[in-house]
Amino acid sequence: MLTFQDLYASYAAEIYRFAYWLTSDSSEAEDITSETLIRAWVRFEVIRTETLKAYLFTIARNIYLEGKRKSPEQVVLYDIHPDPNPGPEQQVEIQSEIMNVQNNLQTFPEIDRTAFILRVQQEMPYAEIARALGISLSTAKVKVHRVRRKLIAMNLAQEEAPG
């Protein structure tokens, strides 16, 4: 009479290979192999095919198909469309940079700061900035340019400063 150990020793490797080819996943193939041998052992007297090996492969395939029906289809996702939102670390870094720029902006004269904010934050044309502040067009351009240049220099100096 065939014991469970004999059944396992004789067919486990072949069932595992078959299951692995079906799933491409070693842990899932191990699960299918174990479940196949247990189901075959429990229902050993009701073999429906001509050979035990074919019966075992049928059980293994059915277990695989049951798993596919029960679990939602899984698709491998590739990072070709990464999340456009920054992660927590990036959010902290961005917030820190914004606070740094705001602090640095406070060191400029009010008219320079206002010209810069109207241009960068409000995307206002230089001609409108000049009218709003009562300055010439060229003065508005110069003020915005100088603030940008100084902010970049301040940012570089802070990055290069030790800890």
Summary of the structure (lengths in Angstrom):
residues: 163
radius of gyration: 35.4
end to end distance: 77.0
largest distance: 104.4
contacts: 373
relative contact order: 0.07
helix: 72%
strand: 0%
